[in-house]
Amino acid sequence: MHPTILRCLRVALLGSVLVSFLPAQTPAPKLNFPAASPTASIKQRVGFTDIEVSYARPSARGRKIFGGLVAFGEVWRTGANTATKVTFSTPVKFGGKEVAAGSYALYSIPGAAEWTVILNKVTGEWGAYTYKAENDAVRVTVKPTALAQAVETFTIDVNDFKTESATFNLAWEKTRVAVPVEVDVVKNVLAQIDAAMKSGATLPAGVYFNAAMFYHDQGLDLKQAKTWIEEATKGDKPAFFMLHGKAKILAKLGDKAGATAAAKASIAAAEGGAKAEYIRLNEALIASLK
């Protein structure tokens, strides 16, 4: 073997022996700390619309929040860390203004007597440092309300449901800001009912019942509701809850005798199935008709 090659092999062998005797290096420990403002997400259906919110939730920790940590008159990320993101699965009205389906960054400008709540088209930005008003989808003005009990951790929720609306709420410290959200439900349901009734298919009792009760609940054509509820309850053994629905419709039409008879029939059907709740509901309805 060539002397040069032999020397190289000896050096390599010696190096490997020395390395084997070196102490092993301990990897640096990884530290894991809890987030000061933990992330949260909510998903709430209003009518046929899904509202999703992703945000970080800071806590007060004894600090003055509005007019202190969060300055009045300045754009706020409405949360912590990355600006809060709100997603609507269908078009909605947010604070009375039309908003297309999609995702938006939620910003706000707090004030002692008035807040501006903003949906901005650019999502994923850290804080409000790169916020640009030119990218706003909508701005709405809302008056804050004072809370009797302080909210320690910033909270967003969707509440106060009605058929076609709810409120989008921000709460922290002793301040609550509520923005009305409106969705399109009645038009959608009426189109479905109309299509079903014109389909020519043999419809189950449940379709007639649901259509009748929707008309009743929304204050629509009660005579049409009566026609459908009679179709739903025409069998030998109509369901106790359908008979109760019939009693409610007849009562609203002013037919006390018919409503009382339907309520009594519902009680009889409910007793067989041990449905105490419907017995109480029917008894209350009968009492209200006297």
C-alpha positions in Angstrom: 0.0 0.0 0.0 1.2 3.5 -0.8 2.8 5.2 2.3 0.6 8.3 1.9 -2.6 6.2 1.9 -1.4 4.2 4.9 -0.7 7.4 6.9 -4.2 8.7 6.0 -5.8 5.5 7.3 -3.9 5.7 10.5 -5.0 9.3 11.1 -8.6 8.4 10.4 -8.5 5.4 12.7 -7.0 7.5 15.5 -9.6 10.2 15.0 -12.5 7.7 15.3 -11.0 6.2 18.5 -10.7 9.7 20.0 -14.2 10.6 19.1 -15.5 7.5 20.8 -14.0 8.7 24.0 -15.5 12.2 23.9 -18.5 12.8 26.2 -21.9 12.8 24.4 -23.4 16.2 24.0 -26.8 16.6 25.8 -29.4 18.3 23.5 -30.7 21.6 24.8 -34.0 21.1 26.6 -37.1 22.3 25.0 -39.4 24.4 27.2 -43.1 24.5 26.7 -45.1 27.3 28.3 -48.8 27.9 28.3 -50.1 30.6 26.0 -50.9 33.9 27.7 -53.8 34.3 25.3 -55.0 30.8 24.3 -56.6 30.3 21.0 -60.3 29.3 20.7 -62.8 28.6 17.9 -66.5 28.5 17.8 -69.0 27.4 15.2 -72.6 28.3 15.4 -75.4 27.7 13.0 -78.0 30.4 12.6 -80.8 29.3 10.3 -78.9 27.7 7.4 -75.8 29.8 8.0 -72.7 28.6 9.8 -70.8 31.3 11.6 -67.2 30.4 12.6 -64.8 32.4 14.7 -61.1 31.8 15.3 -59.4 34.0 17.9 -57.0 34.4 20.8 -58.4 35.1 24.2 -56.5 37.6 26.4 -57.3 37.9 30.1 -57.6 41.1 32.1 -55.2 40.0 35.0 -56.0 43.1 37.0 -55.4 45.6 34.2 -57.7 48.3 33.0 -58.8 47.2 29.6 -60.8 49.6 27.6 -59.4 53.1 27.7 -56.2 51.5 29.2 -54.6 48.4 27.6 -56.9 48.8 24.6 -56.9 52.5 23.7 -60.1 54.3 22.8 -60.1 55.6 19.2 -57.5 53.2 17.8 -57.9 50.1 15.7 -57.8 46.9 17.8 -57.3 43.4 16.6 -60.3 42.4 18.7 -58.5 39.7 20.5 -54.8 38.9 20.7 -51.9 37.8 18.4 -53.3 37.2 14.9 -56.4 39.3 14.1 -59.6 37.5 14.8 -61.1 35.7 11.8 -64.9 35.4 11.2 -66.4 33.2 8.5 -69.9 33.2 7.1 -71.1 30.2 5.0 -73.8 32.3 3.3 -74.4 36.0 2.7 -75.6 37.8 5.8 -76.5 41.2 7.1 -73.9 42.3 9.7 -75.2 45.3 11.7 -77.7 45.8 8.9 -75.1 45.8 6.1 -74.8 43.2 3.4 -71.8 40.9 3.7 -70.9 38.2 1.2 -70.1 34.7 2.2 -66.5 34.2 3.1 -63.8 34.9 5.7 -63.0 38.3 7.2 -60.6 39.7 9.8 -62.5 41.3 12.7 -61.2 44.6 13.9 -62.8 47.2 16.1 -62.3 50.8 17.3 -63.5 50.9 20.9 -64.9 54.1 22.4 -66.5 55.0 25.7 -69.8 55.8 24.1 -69.6 54.1 20.7 -67.7 51.3 19.0 -66.9 50.8 15.3 -66.9 47.1 14.4 -65.1 46.2 11.2 -65.0 43.2 8.9 -61.8 43.4 6.7 -61.1 41.4 3.6 -57.5 40.6 4.5 -57.1 37.8 7.0 -54.1 36.3 8.8 -52.4 39.5 9.7 -50.6 39.8 13.1 -52.3 42.4 15.2 -53.6 45.5 13.5 -50.2 46.8 12.4 -50.8 46.3 8.7 -54.5 47.1 8.8 -55.8 49.1 5.9 -59.2 50.7 5.9 -59.3 50.4 2.1 -59.7 46.6 2.5 -62.8 46.9 4.8 -65.9 45.0 3.7 -68.2 46.8 6.2 -68.0 49.1 9.2 -70.9 49.2 11.7 -71.4 51.5 14.6 -72.6 50.0 17.9 -73.2 51.4 21.4 -71.6 49.3 24.1 -73.5 48.2 27.1 -72.2 47.9 30.7 -72.1 44.5 32.3 -72.9 44.0 36.0 -70.2 41.4 36.4 -66.8 41.6 34.9 -65.7 39.2 32.2 -62.1 38.2 33.0 -61.2 36.6 29.6 -62.2 38.2 26.3 -65.1 36.3 24.9 -66.9 36.1 21.5 -70.2 34.3 21.2 -73.3 34.1 19.0 -76.6 34.2 21.0 -80.2 35.5 21.2 -81.5 33.3 18.3 -84.6 34.0 16.3 -85.7 32.4 13.1 -83.7 34.8 10.9 -81.3 36.5 13.3 -78.9 36.3 16.2 -76.4 38.6 17.9 -72.7 38.5 17.5 -71.3 39.5 20.9 -67.9 40.8 22.2 -67.5 40.8 26.0 -64.5 41.8 28.2 -64.0 43.5 31.4 -67.4 45.2 32.1 -68.2 46.0 28.4 -70.4 44.1 25.9 -70.8 45.0 22.3 -73.6 43.2 20.3 -73.9 43.3 16.6 -77.1 41.9 15.0 -76.6 39.3 12.3 -79.5 38.6 9.9 -79.8 35.5 7.7 -82.3 34.4 5.0 -84.4 31.5 6.3 -88.1 32.0 5.6 -87.7 32.5 1.8 -85.6 29.3 1.7 -88.1 27.2 3.7 -91.1 28.5 1.7 -89.4 27.5 -1.5 -88.8 24.0 -0.1 -92.5 23.7 1.0 -93.8 25.0 -2.3 -91.6 22.5 -4.2 -92.7 19.6 -2.0 -96.4 20.4 -2.3 -96.2 20.7 -6.1 -94.1 17.6 -6.5 -97.0 15.2 -7.0 -95.4 12.8 -4.7 -97.2 11.0 -1.8 -96.0 13.0 1.1 -95.6 11.6 4.6 -97.6 13.2 7.5 -94.4 14.8 8.8 -94.0 17.0 5.7 -97.6 18.4 6.1 -97.1 18.8 9.9 -93.8 20.7 9.5 -95.2 22.9 6.8 -98.3 23.7 8.8 -96.3 24.5 12.0 -93.8 26.7 10.0 -96.7 28.8 8.7 -98.2 28.9 12.3 -94.9 30.0 13.9 -94.1 32.6 11.3 -97.6 34.1 11.3 -98.3 33.2 7.7 -101.5 31.9 6.0 -103.3 30.1 8.9 -106.0 28.7 6.6 -103.3 27.0 4.6 -101.7 25.8 7.8 -105.1 24.3 8.8 -105.4 22.4 5.5 -101.9 20.9 6.0 -102.4 20.0 9.7 -105.7 18.2 8.9 -103.8 16.2 6.2 -101.1 15.4 8.7 -103.7 14.1 11.4 -106.2 12.4 9.2 -105.1 8.8 10.0 -106.5 6.4 12.6 -103.8 7.2 15.1 -102.3 10.6 14.6 -99.3 11.5 16.6 -99.9 13.3 19.9 -97.6 16.1 19.0 -99.3 16.6 15.7 -102.7 16.8 17.4 -101.2 19.4 19.7 -100.0 21.4 16.7 -103.5 21.2 15.3 -104.9 22.6 18.6 -102.5 25.5 18.4 -103.5 26.3 14.8 -107.2 26.1 15.5 -106.8 28.2 18.6 -105.0 30.9 16.6 -107.9 30.8 14.0 -110.4 31.4 16.8 -111.9 27.9 16.7 -112.0 27.3 20.4 -114.2 24.2 20.2 -112.0 22.6 17.5 -108.8 23.5 19.4 -110.2 22.0 22.7 -111.2 18.8 20.9 -107.7 18.5 19.3 -106.0 19.2 22.6 -108.1 16.5 24.4 -107.3 14.0 21.6 -103.6 14.9 22.0 -103.8 14.2 25.8 -105.4 10.8 25.1 -102.6 9.9 22.6 -99.9 11.2 25.0 -101.2 9.3 27.9 -100.8 6.1 26.0 -97.2 7.0 25.4 -96.5 8.5 28.8 -95.7 11.9 27.4 -96.3 14.0 30.5 -94.9 17.2 28.9 -97.5 17.2 26.2 -100.3 16.5 28.7 -99.3 19.7 30.5 -99.0 21.7 27.3 -102.5 20.6 26.2 -104.0 21.2 29.6 -102.6 24.7 29.6 -103.9 25.4 26.1 -107.4 24.2 27.1 -107.4 26.4 30.1 -106.4 29.4 28.0 -109.4 28.8 25.8 -112.0 29.1 28.6 
